[in-house]
Amino acid sequence: MPLTSSRRPLPSRRSLLAALGGTAALGALAGCGVPAAYVAPGDRAVRDESAGDKKLTWANWPLYIDTDDDSHRRPTLERFEKRTGISVDYVEEINDNDEFFGKISPSLMNRRSTGRDLIVISDWMCARYVRLGWVQEMDRARQPHVARHLDPLLRSPAFDEGRRFSVPWQSGITGIAYNRRKLGRELRAVAELWAPDLKGRVTLLSGLDEAFALLMQGNGVDVTRWTADDFHRVCDQVEREVHRGQIRRFTGNDYTKDLVSGDVLACQAYSGDVIQLQADNPDIRFVVPEEGAELWSDSLMIPNRARHKANAERLIDFYYDPEVAAELAAWVTYVCPVPAARDVLAAAKDRDTAALADNPLVFPDGPLRERLAVARDIRATERAEFAERWNRIVGL
């Protein structure tokens, strides 16, 4: 595999949606579309200081950008600064979608600056920001690389048609990981998670937004247009499997520990995590089930009242240059949202780096692409009911 065992595993980009607590309560309030929280288009921007103030502040998740392992420098980011003269204050402060929402929502709700010009949020949470009018529409005239190179599969999610307010940073696939040697056979379908020889050796993701789409796809549902009946059917199934002891537990990103130790033989998993696990254990496999799998993104957005909007738009476009996107993909190993980066990696002199171009979990090929879908997000009117039922099953 293209990675070495010295590479640190990435933390999950898709975290648990809590049902209770201060930040979750605020998130539920905003998610329901409270009129006072909504910001009209004419009240989202302030005077852009980009031309005279060559800087921007970017909030991202930990370990989500290429880093020189020896010096801890960020090569692509430093190249952007040198090329443009724009200084970037890069802050690794996002560890949980809801937690970060709770941190910046008071400012956004009260029409104040968050102090950040660019943020990276999972798409299911991006939907909430877009509906509340808390992010600004981007000027594509400043982003020719985005217009040209953004993967067609990611161009128009239900929550942001035409990607006017968001641009994918990295994408991933939620599928099934399993230990081929210990299981002794292949897995090809979601329904196989319920096989007798896997009793007590299966985990599912605990987060509602992370788990539901793949399980629905196992039922043959088109997740771009799923219904409440589809959701409750999945909950009925999961409840049955919990009661008969099939499911060992529900997890966050710690499913990787159970899979590596052998306590779990099969689990819901993220493609990027599994690529890194395979560097140390080639018996661990990742499968996109026959019925399909969810393609998701963590996306870049410019929050309201950002003072360096043009600088942020310029940085986003920089990362959609295929040369830059390829360098980032080689380090992060999630699904690259810039298909043209594949040819760049294929021409790399380093054999392991070049091999990434043929890895379908980084650049999904034609047959695989046909089995991937971007699920419609949970609407504000549905969330309270669905979260209550799911969290009751999970035990939150």
Buried (B, 14 or more C-beta within 10 A) or exposed (E): BBBEEEBEBBBBBBBBBBBEEEBBEBBBBBBEBEEEBBBEEEEBBEEBBBEEEBBBBBBBBEBBBBBEEEEEEBBBBEBBBEEBEBEBEBEEBBEBBBBBBBBBBEBBBEEEBBBBBBBBBBBBBBBBBBBBBBBBBBEBEBBEBBEEBBBEBBBEBBBBEEBBBBBBBBBBBBBBBBBBEBBEEEBEBBBBBBBEEBBEBBBBBBBBBBBBBBBBBBBEBBBEEBEEEBBEBBBEBBBEBBEEEBBBBBBBBEBBEBBBEEEBBBBBBBBBBBBBBBBBBEEBBBBBBBBBBBBBBBBBBBBBBBBBBBBBBBBBBBBBBBEBBBBBBBBBBBBBBBBBBBEBBBEBEEEEBBBBBEBBBBBBEEEBBEBBBBBBBBBBEBBBEBBEBBBEBBEB
